[in-house]
């Protein structure tokens, strides 16, 4: 008897094609190298053609420059170390991750997530999972590796389908990646790239790490509500009734031990003491974290350093209390391990820094921005519709290129200057990108943690595959994308600040 092979759905075949295409793409570092080659070729052609535009700020004529000219080759070689070390995101990320590395290596961030989810009311478990997932962007690895399997186990323990718990946790971790109650390492990373792009128009423009804080803060309750509703009303009802199997699953009860609780208490106490110290330093005008005019600008510009100190102090307090840290050598080792984990990012930062710098040296950035802005202005396409278009573009590109920083390093030099010339602030453009980028994280097979989540799903459903996972997460992606876009447009219409003192207009 011939066994009939079940026909794969159109969605599964489509996703298989996307996966093959995505896996065939070069490494992001190679992609940036190829883009540098394209910029060099474009600069030679534009310079030979005499392409020039008036500078929107000064009115001076801006001419395209060939990157193969003698002075440009000399500049590349002479300034290569400075180009790399002056790349704004590099210093921000390395500094913050020194502290985050200690907090993560000691287990503090992982245990804090487990503690947040365990022991909550069954009626609030879905909302708690989504919320914990959103907050896990402080340490993405902990969110994907710990929270998603834990969510499945918690739902199963409550008699609910574990795949629904997996989906709720995944939605929070991936879909809510760009929102949080606290500034995350992503904030300074993207702000640094945005600042470099904005300086193509205004040489001394500064993008604060709090550029999108108010908006991202407002998105947290929105994502919790939407994620909870999609889980309880759409995803879970589509799943069959859960029939427990013999497959062993991790226990939730007692996950947080007494020693770990003491460690968390010590970490939180250390952060409270640190916060009190920061408040004291910003208490009066003229204090170290307060300007002479009474402004809190010094405090705002110290947030990256304060994030580093907070994670470091909390990690040490937790590690000492739980005896994971026995001496200063352990702290140094953890910080070194955190830096080794960033090896790929450092390589990417090197090539991205040179792509942005060479794009600027050629003047192609400002030229394309002026031409693009004039074109969009001539057809009346500006303001919120333009930002919505950027959201859709970022969401689409995210299907094939997963790295948020890699995509923004390429898109920012084009869109930030262009939208500045149309009256939109760099911070508003960055916010639009963040919304689009996070909405499709949960449905792209190219997400680094996608295979891990598939393995977790197969523990509860042997037939759990890419199509199953994407079909499960697609309602979240659509709901998160639509809700956050409408929320963003409404925020702009009301003229609300995107962050402390940050307007959406330029």
C-alpha angles and dihedrals in degrees: 000000000000114000113229113230110219111245113244117239121252089247092054092048090048092050091047088056092048090049093050091047093047093048089051092058117100122253113282089250090056090046090056090048090053090049090053088055090051091049090051091051092045091049092053092050094044093048092048090050091051095238111183139157135186113262108250092223106038103018091231117142112259113204128195112252126210112237088209092062114116095248092049094050089049090049092051094052098040096045099038095107092045093046089055100043093042092056098120099216092054097066093041095051096042092050097047094043091055087066097035089051092061092045090050099040092052089054094244097126093045094049092044090057092048091048091050093055103036121082099022124134114277089236090059099039095101093049090045091053094049091046093048089050091053092049091048090076083090084076111010095188092058091049096051097037099041112019101048096052088041091053091055091049093048093051091048091050088054091051093254127124108278092216088064089055090048089051094049092051093044092050091054096044098044105023094043094044094118097048130070143145088239132046110263133200087265091067098064091037095058093036090057093052091045091050092053090051094046090054089066084077104023112030097208100035114145124205111198122218087239090059094122101018099118093047094046090048090053092050093060098075090039092056092045092053095043094043093049093048094048091048097048100036106032115015103039096044089056092057121087119251109284114253111188116235133198090257108125114238131187116269119240097195113095093004090136108059127206091256091051091050090053088049092053091048091051092048093049091047091052091052091049090052090048091049090052090052091050090049090052091051090052098039100104135026109269094029116129094266097036128071123238088248091055095256122139093223094117089053092049091050091048095056095099091054091044091051089054092049094045095052091043095050093044092047093049093046091051094044095049093047093049091040092239085123113055100165144357088272090069092055092050091048092051092049090049091049090052090054092049089054088059095057094109092046092052090053090048091048091054095055094038091051091055094045091054093043095049091044087056095044091053091053088226090123096060092038094053090044093053093045092045093047091049091050094049092044091051091057093041093244107144144106120037096354089058092049090049088053089053089051090054092046093051091047091051097046089048089068090069104024113045104183111098093201094046093053094045093048087060100038099040098068088055105038103032096059092038094054092042087061089052092053100262119126122239087241091059091050090049091050092052090051093050092052093050095042096054098043096073099037091102097054102046116100087205092070104118092231095047093099090050092054091048089055091051090050092051090059088070101028120028090201093054106130142154092283091050093051095045092046088051094048100038094085089054092049093050094043094046092046096048096041095048092045093051089045091051094048090049090049090054093045090055091050093234118166116257091214138345104324092345119135127195090228128076 
